Amino acid sequence: MRYELYYWPQIQGRGEFVRLALEEAGADYVDVARRRGMGAMTKMMEAHHTPPFAPPFLKAGKLVVGQTANILLYLGPRHGLAPKAEAGRLWLHQLQLTIADLVLEIHDTHHPLGPSLYYEDQRGPAKKRTAEFWKERVPKYLDYFERLLESGGGSWVMGRRVTCVDLSLFQIVAGLRYAFPKRMKAHERRIPGLVGLHDRVAARPNIRAYLESERRIPFNEEGIFRRYRELDV
Amino acid sequence: MRYELYYWPQIQGRGEFVRLALEEAGADYVDVARRRGMGAMTKMMEAHHTPPFAPPFLKAGKLVVGQTANILLYLGPRHGLAPKAEAGRLWLHQLQLTIADLVLEIHDTHHPLGPSLYYEDQRGPAKKRTAEFWKERVPKYLDYFERLLESGGGSWVMGRRVTCVDLSLFQIVAGLRYAFPKRMKAHERRIPGLVGLHDRVAARPNIRAYLESERRIPFNEEGIFRRYRELDV
C-alpha cells in the first residue's frame, strides 16, 4: 500500500515528524501537495466524511488519519517504530504528545499573539515570549527528555529500539539549532544525551539519505522553527 | 480496580476532561491530590520509571498514563466512551487532539507571553491575543465541530453513542461561557448544535449528579477558563 501524506508543500512544519517516520521505515508514500499541488489537499479536507481540522493527514487505503501524534500512533507499530503492547504504546504516545506541546510553544515564540497575525505585527511580544521560553520552558522540556535518556541507559528513549519519538527529538534539536543558533549552542552542554541522540538519528542510513535528498525541505521562515536574529541573543 | 487520578486539587484544568469521563462511566476513582494532598502527586512524578511531564496522569493498576488525550484514549474503549475498532478510535482521538489544541489556545488568551509569567504582567498582549482568538480561532474550531454534528445527524459527534469527545465539548462550551459570557452569548446563535450537545451532556444522570456535587470544582481564575472582565468585550 502506498501512503498519501497531505501537508503544506513549502515547509517542514508538523508534517516533518511524519515524513521522518515514513523515511526511516522505508515506507512507500507520496507527499501529495508537493507532487500534485495544493488542489488535491484542499479537496480532501472538504470532501471526506472524517474531515481533518488541519494538515498533516495521512491516507492509508480507505483510512484518513489526522493530527501528527495520531498519525504516528497509527504508523509506529506497523513499521517497527513503536512497541506493539499497549503499555509501551501508551507511554510512547504520551511522550509524542509532550513533544507536540513543545512544538506549539516553539511556534508561540514567534506568534505569541496568535497564528493568524504576521510575525512583523508581534515582534515585541515575540521577544518577551522567546526570552521566557528559553529561561523556563526549554530547560523543563529538554531536561525531561535528557533524564529519560539517562535513566533508560540505552541509545534511544525506549532503550534498544529506535522509535518515532527519537526521530521527533532529532527534529527538535535540529530545529532549535536552526532557529536559535546562539541560544542553542550555549544550551547544548546541558543536554549531551539529546545531542548524541540527534547524531545517531542523522547517521541512520534511511534518514541520512533523506536529509541529503530534495525531499527534505530546508528550514525557512514560514515553518515552526524560524530564524529571526532579534530573537536569538 | 480503583483508578487514581492525579491532578492539581484547586482547578478543573485539563484534569476535568478526565474527571468527566470517569464520572460519566461511573468508574471507581480517587482524585488523589484532593483527598490525600499534593505530596502524593509530587512523589509519583519523581519516582516512577515512566514519569509524567505534567499532571494530569492516571494510575490504573501498575500502569501510569499521562497526557489528557492519552488518558482518554486508554479509558474510552474500556468504558463504552469510544469505539473499539481501530478506525473509529483513531478518528475519535484525532478529534480529542484537536480539542487539546483548542485548550492550549484558550490558555494562551490570558498567557500569550508564556505559562511561567503572571497574567498581570501580560494584560496588553492578552487583550490582543483574545481579540484575535475570538475573531479567527473560535469560529474555525467551533464551526468545525458544529459541522461534524450536523453532518453526523445524531445526538453525538460519532452518532448514537456518547463519547469522551462529547463530554469534552460540553466542557469547552461551559468554559467559554464562564470565561467570556458576553462574547459567547453573541456567538452561540452560530453553534446551535454544540449548545444542544452541551445541554444533553449536562442532563445525563451521572454528569448531572457530578456537576451538583462538591467533586466538581467551580471555575476560577487559576484554571484554563478565566473570567477577566477586560478580555470580554
Interface residues (C-beta under 8 A of the other chain):
Chain A: H49 T50 P51 P52 F53 L63 V65 G66 Q67 A69 N70 L73 Y74 A87 L90 W91 H93 Q94 L97 T98 A100 D101 L104 E105 D108 P112 L113 G114 P115 S116 L117 Q122 P125 K128 R129 E132 F133 K135 E136 R137 Y141 Y144 R147 L148 S151
Chain B: H49 T50 P51 P52 F53 L63 V65 G66 Q67 A69 N70 L73 Y74 A87 L90 W91 H93 Q94 L97 T98 A100 D101 L104 E105 D108 P112 L113 G114 P115 S116 L117 Q122 P125 K128 R129 E132 F133 K135 E136 R137 Y141 Y144 R147 L148 S151
